[in-house]
């Protein structure tokens, strides 16, 4: 599944940081990628599809917030995670 500790360690701004936008976006991106792979093999799993849509919406809101607050951090996370935009 998702190695949360490795993602947190990679994207944390400082030691013990688990709630910054970068960490939250990175964790959501990993979960979205995992769920996308699941849905490729299970295309009738509509409950998971609904969860995927909710996760992508939450990630989009976090990225929009980060874009308004600090554009440099926004561009850094977008390029590091290879997200469109």
RAJORA-V511993 format. One line per field, one symbol per residue. ss: DSSP state (H for helix, E for strand, - for the rest). phi: phi as a letter, one per 20 degrees, with the letter a starting at -180 (. if undefined). Layout:
ss: ???
phi: ???
This chain:
ss: ---HHHHHHHH---------HHHHHHHHHHHHHHHHHHHHH----HHHHHHHHHHHHHHHHHHHHHHHH-HHHHHHHHHHH----
phi: .defffffffdffbfnecdfgfffffffffffffffffffecfeefffffffffffffffffffffffebffffffffffelefp
